[in-house]
Amino acid sequence: MQVHELQFRWPPMDIAERPCLGTEEEVENLLADSALDPLQGWPSRPLKGQFIPFREEHVMSQAVSASLNRIVDRVESVAASLENALALLAQVQERLSESEERLATQPIACQVTLHDLDSELYRLRQPLCICIEEYEEETVARFPEAEVYASAATEGEAIDLLKREIVQLYEELQQADPKELGRRPKQWRTLLNRLIEADGQADHPK
Amino acid sequence: MGKLIIRSSQLTRALEGKLGLDFRSGSERSAWYCLDGKKILRVTIPTVKGGGGTILPGTANSIRNQLSLSRNQLRELAACPMSGTDYETVVRQKMAKNRL
């Protein structure tokens, strides 16, 4: 039968979508129910009892139309997925730039022990722990207990400047009237008096 | 947490104008903030060649610590919103809580 031949010559069609064209009666019923385009040379409704041969072009056009519909559906879903992916990418990009900014402001920090103040007038009674913070464009040396810092391009320069700052603060606190000092400056003074001494005060080993 | 971007000249102007700090010359310039005749805080600002540059983040952070301010408060102090009186209020509040 022609119908059977056509049916099996159309492998791309899914079994579920394949029209049930077994017998003439079934074809008649199917065509009676379907709205076929009369412009394509197909009667919108077959005559009773008249068998209409199944045309390959019709099957093909239906299959192509179904495939196109599926493609359109897929394109739409792909477009929606792409939109979601783009939104996610924008979020990731935003977080990345935030993290980069945070990293740029977060220093690489370490501790360094000072054994000397590089001063002819003063010396340390005991080693002093300071913080070194390396930023992208500068290095900051800090002595947090006395809230002193110095900034320079390199660690060595920053440490040198910090030593000068510590000496300067020590001298300012020594010269100041204790009554004029607030709570924190008093603490700094006590701390620096414990850590620093005038070079002449030291007991040099003979 | 945004980047602390403050122009050196802007901050110096704010510290001298609003808080009445007097910076001496030197490689690092320091000044005392006094309240009720007492030295409360010591602030050091870097010497800037040319005058108009931006303070680097590490330095800005250190100045912020010395002034005992948050990032936003330092921004406000450098720009217009925080006046000298506002800063005094912040310092007095911290002194009352024994933090300064």
Interface residues (C-beta under 8 A of the other chain):
Chain A: E101 R102 A104 T105 P107 E133 Y135 E136 E137 E138 T139 V140 R142 P144 E147 V148 Y149 A150 S151 L161 R164 E165 Q168 L169 E172 A176 E180 L181 G182 R183 R184 P185
Chain B: M1 G2 K3 L4 S27 E28 S30 W32 L35 G37 K38 K39 I40 L41 R42 T44 P46 L56 P57 G58 T59 N61 S62 N65 Q66 M95 N98 L100
